[in-house]
Amino acid sequence: MSKPSGWWSTHPTLLSLAVPWAWDSNGDGFGDFEGIRQHLDYLIDMGISGLLLRQITRFDDDFEWGGLVAQDWFDVDPLYGTMDDFNRLAEDCRKRDFKLLVMAVPEYMGWHHPDYVAARKAHGEGREDPRVSWFQWEDDGTVATTWNHPGPDFANSTYMEAYLEHIGFWMDRGIAGWDVDSIASWRNLNLEAVRTLTDYVKARGGFITSENMALEHDIIRHGGFNGGTGFRRTQLYNETKAILEHDPDYIRHGLVTRQALIDYDMFPYQQLGDPRQKPFPLINKLPAWRLQVAFNAALPDQVWASANDMTYPTKPIKPPPIVDGPRSGKIDWAEIDRQEGDPDSPYEFFKRVFSLRAREKALAIGEIEELPTDCRNTVFAALRASDDGTETAVTVFNFDEEPKRVRAFLGDRAKTLINYLSGETVTANGNGELDLQLGNYGFKFLRVLN
């Protein structure tokens, strides 16, 4: 089965960026839509082809989960700017074919959401209102909650109609895809309702995925999602464990999962890094971090790079006032200022390999086939091909903390190759063997010339 196609087939790298941690255009201490708009070309030059902005709707004074709790589906939070600001951002993204994704959270809404407020009032007064049936009410008049917030009934048709109206509202304004968070916590989860949601998004050309457990959850497998990942977003290939345990078998297991996702008509993606872990980062050796970044920059799938991983963070990042949330999506501005322009810095390395991914089709979205080597226990080598099959590359990764001399067996797949980063030309011998020297946690990106 072929992968589902759409705009995501040509947008290999998204940046996961929480709006309040982005660029601040008005000096109030919070990132905002206008600040992001002013830096779109900066992001594109870095190799980024879209943003995952988490939630953008109004959250008022409920800062739990970094602003994921929607108090109004049809308005932006004033901390981030106005609706006009968002519309200008979306229009400039459209002109650049730069995609915007956000998180949708159908399993709960804010305590001040107008639909919940109306339902509570009607329930208390004994009046008819279809929104009353969205919720489960206890005998004492309180409402059943999901994650400590009012939890709507996902099987309720009028709730689904209202939720789809909100999805359509934002897609009309430029949102190209949705991450619908933790599907297992939806109240009265059922396949028919999930298909109603996913069919609606796909009919509008959108991308839709759930947070995790794509292959472990029956409704996700059959729910019509056109994007999927590993057990968690960061665990499709589990390269973090591969590095820590010096074991590329994790990558091989990821290839099996990748094919299973494709068989269920899901486009594979994964998030770079693991923001749930401490210390900061989990990969606490710089050469190993470079290997992890390089591995993601050569994946055949869409990669969601967390903004906080651009600078090899070694400490928690201080949040802006009030708004807190997961570490993922936070920019360490002090580190960027320190590292920018230094060719040996982690930030410049990140930009170099991801801008290469944006330019070179063979390192972007496409196909992958493992190549045999004489160091299989610690080395993973692959033949990469662009989606259209016109360009190929060889990538080699050493997951060991010791240098390795590696023979990769190319057969008749390639003879002459050139290193994308150094410009060095290498040639396979008459038996189709390529002899390479890799440093500790070293890697090679090699373009196939013939």
C-alpha positions as CSV (number, residue, x, y, z in Angstrom):
1,M,0.0,0.0,0.0
2,S,1.3,3.5,-0.9
3,K,1.5,6.3,1.7
4,P,-1.5,8.8,1.7
5,S,-0.5,11.8,-0.3
6,G,-1.1,15.4,0.3
7,W,0.7,18.7,1.1
8,W,2.7,16.7,3.8
9,S,4.5,14.8,1.1
10,T,6.5,17.9,0.2
11,H,6.8,19.4,3.7
12,P,9.5,17.3,5.4
13,T,10.1,19.3,8.6
14,L,7.8,21.0,10.9
15,L,8.9,23.0,14.0
16,S,6.9,22.4,17.1
17,L,6.7,25.9,18.6
18,A,4.5,27.1,21.5
19,V,3.4,30.6,20.6
20,P,4.3,32.3,23.9
21,W,7.9,31.1,23.5
22,A,8.2,32.5,20.0
23,W,9.2,35.9,18.8
24,D,7.8,38.8,20.8
25,S,6.8,41.7,18.5
26,N,5.5,44.1,21.1
27,G,7.8,43.7,24.1
28,D,5.2,42.3,26.5
29,G,7.3,39.2,27.3
30,F,5.2,36.8,25.2
31,G,5.7,35.5,21.7
32,D,2.9,36.3,19.3
33,F,1.5,35.8,15.8
34,E,3.1,38.9,14.5
35,G,6.5,37.9,15.8
36,I,6.2,34.6,14.0
37,R,5.0,36.3,10.8
38,Q,8.1,38.5,10.8
39,H,10.3,35.4,11.0
40,L,8.8,33.1,8.4
41,D,11.7,33.6,5.9
42,Y,14.1,32.9,8.8
43,L,12.4,29.6,9.4
44,I,12.3,28.7,5.8
45,D,16.0,29.4,5.4
46,M,16.6,27.0,8.3
47,G,14.8,24.2,6.4
48,I,11.5,24.4,8.2
49,S,8.4,24.0,6.0
50,G,5.6,24.4,8.6
51,L,4.8,25.0,12.3
52,L,2.9,23.0,14.9
53,L,1.6,25.8,17.2
54,R,-0.1,23.7,19.8
55,Q,-3.4,25.5,20.8
56,I,-4.1,29.0,19.6
57,T,-7.6,29.6,20.9
58,R,-8.5,31.8,23.9
59,F,-7.6,30.3,27.2
60,D,-8.0,33.3,29.5
61,D,-6.6,32.6,33.0
62,D,-6.5,28.8,32.6
63,F,-2.8,28.2,31.9
64,E,-2.9,24.4,32.3
65,W,-1.1,22.5,29.6
66,G,0.4,25.7,28.2
67,G,-2.8,27.1,26.9
68,L,-4.5,23.9,25.6
69,V,-7.7,24.6,27.5
70,A,-10.0,26.4,25.0
71,Q,-12.4,29.0,26.5
72,D,-13.6,30.0,23.1
73,W,-13.3,27.9,19.9
74,F,-13.7,30.9,17.6
75,D,-11.2,33.5,19.0
76,V,-7.5,33.6,19.6
77,D,-5.9,34.4,23.0
78,P,-5.1,38.1,23.3
79,L,-1.7,37.2,24.6
80,Y,-0.9,36.0,21.1
81,G,-2.5,38.9,19.3
82,T,-5.8,39.6,17.5
83,M,-7.7,37.6,14.9
84,D,-6.4,40.1,12.3
85,D,-2.8,39.3,13.4
86,F,-3.5,35.6,12.9
87,N,-5.1,36.2,9.5
88,R,-2.0,38.1,8.4
89,L,0.2,35.3,9.6
90,A,-1.9,32.7,7.8
91,E,-1.9,34.7,4.6
92,D,1.8,35.1,4.6
93,C,2.2,31.4,5.2
94,R,-0.1,30.7,2.3
95,K,2.0,32.8,0.0
96,R,5.1,30.8,1.0
97,D,3.4,27.4,1.0
98,F,4.3,27.2,4.7
99,K,1.9,25.1,6.7
100,L,0.3,25.7,10.1
101,L,-0.9,22.8,12.3
102,V,-2.4,23.1,15.7
103,M,-3.5,20.8,18.5
104,A,-7.2,20.1,18.8
105,V,-8.5,19.0,22.2
106,P,-12.0,17.6,21.7
107,E,-12.0,15.7,25.1
108,Y,-12.4,18.8,27.3
109,M,-13.2,22.5,27.2
110,G,-12.6,25.4,29.6
111,W,-14.9,26.3,32.5
112,H,-15.6,29.6,30.8
113,H,-16.3,28.2,27.4
114,P,-19.6,29.8,26.2
115,D,-21.1,26.5,25.3
116,Y,-20.4,24.9,28.7
117,V,-21.6,28.1,30.5
118,A,-24.9,27.9,28.5
119,A,-25.3,24.2,29.2
120,R,-24.7,24.6,32.9
121,K,-27.1,27.5,33.2
122,A,-29.8,25.6,31.2
123,H,-29.3,22.5,33.3
124,G,-29.6,24.4,36.5
125,E,-32.8,26.1,35.4
126,G,-34.3,22.9,33.9
127,R,-34.5,24.5,30.5
128,E,-34.1,22.6,27.2
129,D,-30.8,23.2,25.4
130,P,-29.1,20.7,23.2
131,R,-25.8,21.5,24.8
132,V,-27.0,20.1,28.2
133,S,-26.7,16.6,26.6
134,W,-23.1,17.2,25.7
135,F,-22.1,16.6,29.3
136,Q,-22.7,14.0,32.1
137,W,-24.3,15.8,35.1
138,E,-24.0,14.4,38.7
139,D,-26.9,14.5,41.1
140,D,-25.5,17.6,42.9
141,G,-25.4,19.5,39.6
142,T,-21.6,19.1,39.0
143,V,-20.3,18.0,35.7
144,A,-18.2,14.9,34.9
145,T,-14.7,16.0,34.0
146,T,-11.8,14.9,31.8
147,W,-8.4,16.1,32.9
148,N,-10.1,18.4,35.5
149,H,-12.2,20.2,32.9
150,P,-15.8,19.7,31.5
151,G,-15.6,16.5,29.4
152,P,-18.1,16.5,26.5
153,D,-19.7,13.3,25.2
154,F,-17.9,12.5,22.0
155,A,-20.8,10.2,20.8
156,N,-23.3,13.1,21.0
157,S,-24.1,14.2,17.5
158,T,-24.9,17.8,18.3
159,Y,-21.5,18.1,20.1
160,M,-19.8,16.6,17.0
161,E,-21.6,19.1,14.7
162,A,-20.4,22.0,16.9
163,Y,-16.9,20.7,17.1
164,L,-16.7,20.3,13.3
165,E,-17.9,23.8,12.9
166,H,-14.9,25.0,14.9
167,I,-12.5,22.8,12.9
168,G,-13.9,24.2,9.6
169,F,-13.7,27.8,11.0
170,W,-9.9,27.4,11.4
171,M,-9.3,25.4,8.3
172,D,-11.0,28.2,6.3
173,R,-8.5,30.6,7.9
174,G,-5.4,28.5,7.0
175,I,-4.9,25.7,9.4
176,A,-3.7,22.7,7.4
177,G,-3.7,19.9,10.0
178,W,-4.6,18.8,13.4
179,D,-3.0,16.8,16.3
180,V,-6.0,15.7,18.3
181,D,-4.1,14.8,21.4
182,S,-4.8,11.8,23.6
183,I,-7.6,9.9,22.0
184,A,-7.9,7.4,24.8
185,S,-9.3,10.0,27.2
186,W,-12.2,11.0,25.0
187,R,-15.5,10.4,26.7
188,N,-17.6,7.7,24.9
189,L,-15.0,7.3,22.2
190,N,-16.4,5.4,19.2
191,L,-15.3,4.6,15.7
192,E,-18.2,6.3,13.9
193,A,-17.6,9.7,15.6
194,V,-13.8,9.4,15.0
195,R,-14.5,8.7,11.3
196,T,-16.8,11.7,11.1
197,L,-14.0,13.9,12.4
198,T,-11.2,12.5,10.2
199,D,-13.3,12.3,7.1
200,Y,-14.2,16.0,7.6
201,V,-10.6,17.1,7.9
202,K,-9.4,14.9,5.0
203,A,-12.2,16.2,2.7
204,R,-10.7,19.6,3.2
205,G,-7.2,18.4,2.3
206,G,-6.1,18.4,5.9
207,F,-3.7,16.2,7.9
208,I,-5.0,14.6,11.1
209,T,-3.2,12.5,13.7
210,S,-3.6,11.4,17.3
211,E,-1.0,11.8,20.0
212,N,0.2,8.2,20.3
213,M,-0.5,4.5,20.4
214,A,-1.4,4.5,16.7
215,L,-1.0,0.8,16.3
216,E,-2.0,-0.3,19.8
217,H,-5.4,1.4,19.8
218,D,-8.0,-0.3,17.5
219,I,-10.0,2.9,16.9
220,I,-6.9,4.8,15.9
221,R,-6.0,2.0,13.5
222,H,-9.4,2.1,11.8
223,G,-10.4,5.7,12.5
224,G,-9.3,7.2,9.2
225,F,-6.3,9.2,10.5
226,N,-3.9,9.9,7.7
227,G,-0.9,10.5,9.9
228,G,0.6,8.1,12.5
229,T,3.6,7.6,14.6
230,G,5.0,5.2,17.2
231,F,3.8,4.5,20.7
232,R,4.6,8.1,21.4
233,R,5.5,10.9,18.9
234,T,9.2,10.5,19.8
235,Q,9.3,6.8,19.6
236,L,8.7,5.7,16.0
237,Y,12.4,4.9,15.6
238,N,13.5,5.2,19.2
239,E,16.8,6.6,18.2
240,T,17.3,8.0,21.7
241,K,17.4,4.4,23.1
242,A,19.5,3.3,20.1
243,I,22.1,5.9,21.0
244,L,22.0,5.3,24.8
245,E,22.2,1.5,24.4
246,H,24.4,1.6,21.3
247,D,21.9,-0.6,19.6
248,P,20.5,0.1,16.1
249,D,18.0,-2.7,16.3
250,Y,15.6,0.0,17.7
251,I,15.8,1.6,14.2
252,R,15.0,-1.6,12.5
253,H,12.0,-2.1,14.7
254,G,11.0,1.4,13.7
255,L,11.1,0.4,10.1
256,V,8.7,-2.4,10.8
257,T,6.3,0.0,12.6
258,R,6.7,2.5,9.7
259,Q,5.5,-0.1,7.2
260,A,2.5,-1.0,9.5
261,L,1.5,2.6,9.6
262,I,1.6,2.8,5.8
263,D,-0.5,-0.4,5.7
264,Y,-3.1,1.3,7.8
265,D,-3.0,4.3,5.3
266,M,-1.2,6.6,7.7
267,F,1.7,8.9,6.7
268,P,4.6,8.3,9.2
269,Y,6.1,11.1,11.2
270,Q,8.0,11.4,14.4
271,Q,9.2,14.2,16.8
272,L,12.8,14.9,17.3
273,G,14.0,14.4,20.8
274,D,12.2,13.4,24.0
275,P,11.1,16.5,26.0
276,R,9.6,14.4,28.8
277,Q,13.0,13.3,30.0
278,K,15.7,14.8,32.3
279,P,18.5,15.8,32.3
280,F,18.2,18.4,29.6
281,P,18.5,16.8,27.1
282,L,18.4,13.0,27.6
283,I,21.2,12.7,25.1
284,N,23.8,14.4,27.3
285,K,26.9,14.0,25.1
286,L,27.2,16.6,22.3
287,P,28.4,14.1,19.6
288,A,25.5,11.8,20.4
289,W,23.1,14.8,20.2
290,R,24.5,15.6,16.7
291,L,23.9,12.0,15.7
292,Q,20.3,12.2,16.8
293,V,19.8,15.5,14.9
294,A,21.5,14.1,11.8
295,F,19.4,10.9,12.0
296,N,16.2,12.8,12.0
297,A,17.4,15.1,9.2
298,A,17.7,12.1,6.9
299,L,14.4,10.3,7.7
300,P,12.1,9.4,4.9
301,D,9.1,10.6,6.9
302,Q,7.9,14.0,8.2
303,V,9.8,15.2,11.3
304,W,8.4,17.5,14.0
305,A,11.5,19.2,15.5
306,S,10.9,20.7,18.9
307,A,12.1,24.3,19.1
308,N,13.9,23.6,22.4
309,D,16.1,21.0,20.7
310,M,17.7,23.5,18.3
311,T,20.4,24.5,20.7
312,Y,21.3,21.3,22.6
313,P,19.7,22.5,25.9
314,T,21.5,21.5,29.0
315,K,19.2,23.1,31.6
316,P,15.5,23.8,32.0
317,I,14.4,26.9,30.1
318,K,12.8,29.7,32.3
319,P,9.2,30.2,31.2
320,P,7.7,33.6,30.4
321,P,5.5,35.0,33.1
322,I,2.3,32.9,33.9
323,V,2.3,30.6,30.9
324,D,3.9,27.3,31.6
325,G,3.7,23.9,29.9
326,P,5.8,21.1,28.5
327,R,9.4,21.7,27.7
328,S,8.7,21.0,24.0
329,G,8.4,24.0,21.8
330,K,10.3,26.5,24.0
331,I,13.1,28.5,22.4
332,D,16.2,29.2,24.5
333,W,16.9,32.8,23.2
334,A,20.0,33.2,25.3
335,E,21.6,30.1,23.7
336,I,20.5,31.2,20.2
337,D,22.1,34.6,20.7
338,R,25.3,32.9,22.0
339,Q,25.5,30.2,19.3
340,E,24.3,32.0,16.2
341,G,27.1,32.6,13.7
342,D,29.5,30.1,15.3
343,P,29.9,27.3,12.7
344,D,30.8,24.8,15.4
345,S,27.8,25.5,17.6
346,P,24.8,23.1,18.0
347,Y,22.4,25.7,16.6
348,E,24.4,26.1,13.4
349,F,24.7,22.4,13.1
350,F,20.9,22.0,13.4
351,K,20.4,24.6,10.7
352,R,23.0,23.1,8.4
353,V,21.5,19.6,8.3
354,F,17.9,20.6,8.2
355,S,18.4,23.2,5.5
356,L,20.2,20.4,3.6
357,R,17.2,18.2,4.1
358,A,15.0,20.9,2.6
359,R,17.2,21.2,-0.5
360,E,18.1,17.6,-1.2
361,K,15.1,15.4,-2.2
362,A,17.0,12.2,-1.4
363,L,17.3,13.2,2.3
364,A,13.7,14.3,2.6
365,I,10.4,12.4,2.4
366,G,10.7,9.3,0.3
367,E,11.7,5.6,0.7
368,I,14.4,3.8,2.8
369,E,16.1,0.4,2.5
370,E,18.6,-0.9,5.0
371,L,22.0,-1.7,3.6
372,P,24.1,-4.5,5.0
373,T,27.4,-3.7,6.8
374,D,30.1,-5.5,8.6
375,C,29.2,-3.7,11.9
376,R,25.5,-4.4,12.1
377,N,25.5,-4.5,15.9
378,T,26.4,-0.8,16.2
379,V,25.9,0.7,12.7
380,F,22.8,1.4,10.7
381,A,23.2,2.1,6.9
382,A,20.5,2.9,4.5
383,L,19.8,3.6,0.9
384,R,17.5,6.7,0.7
385,A,15.4,7.6,-2.3
386,S,13.3,10.6,-3.1
387,D,9.6,10.1,-3.4
388,D,9.8,10.4,-7.2
389,G,12.7,8.0,-7.3
390,T,14.9,10.4,-9.2
391,E,17.6,10.9,-6.5
392,T,19.2,8.5,-4.1
393,A,21.6,8.8,-1.2
394,V,23.4,6.5,1.3
395,T,23.2,7.4,5.0
396,V,25.4,5.7,7.6
397,F,25.1,6.1,11.4
398,N,27.5,4.8,14.1
399,F,25.5,4.4,17.4
400,D,28.7,3.4,19.3
401,E,30.8,5.8,21.5
402,E,33.9,4.3,19.8
403,P,35.0,5.2,16.2
404,K,34.3,2.5,13.6
405,R,35.8,1.5,10.3
406,V,32.8,0.3,8.3
407,R,32.2,-1.6,5.1
408,A,28.8,-1.0,3.6
409,F,27.7,-3.4,0.9
410,L,26.0,-1.5,-1.9
411,G,26.0,-4.1,-4.6
412,D,25.1,-2.5,-7.9
413,R,23.0,0.3,-6.2
414,A,25.8,2.9,-6.3
415,K,29.5,3.2,-7.3
416,T,30.5,6.9,-7.0
417,L,29.2,9.1,-4.1
418,I,29.9,12.5,-2.8
419,N,29.6,13.7,0.8
420,Y,26.8,16.3,1.1
421,L,28.6,18.1,3.9
422,S,32.3,17.9,3.1
423,G,32.3,17.5,-0.7
424,E,34.6,14.5,-0.5
425,T,34.1,11.9,-3.3
426,V,34.1,8.2,-2.3
427,T,34.0,5.1,-4.6
428,A,32.8,1.6,-4.0
429,N,35.2,-1.2,-5.0
430,G,34.5,-3.7,-7.7
431,N,32.5,-5.9,-5.3
432,G,30.2,-3.0,-4.5
433,E,31.8,-2.4,-1.0
434,L,32.1,1.1,0.4
435,D,34.9,1.5,3.0
436,L,34.1,4.3,5.5
437,Q,35.7,5.7,8.7
438,L,33.1,6.9,11.2
439,G,33.9,8.8,14.4
440,N,32.3,8.1,17.7
441,Y,28.6,8.7,17.1
442,G,29.6,9.6,13.6
443,F,27.5,9.7,10.4
444,K,27.8,10.1,6.7
445,F,25.4,11.7,4.2
446,L,26.4,10.6,0.7
447,R,24.8,11.6,-2.6
448,V,24.7,8.8,-5.2
449,L,26.2,10.1,-8.4
450,N,26.2,6.8,-10.3
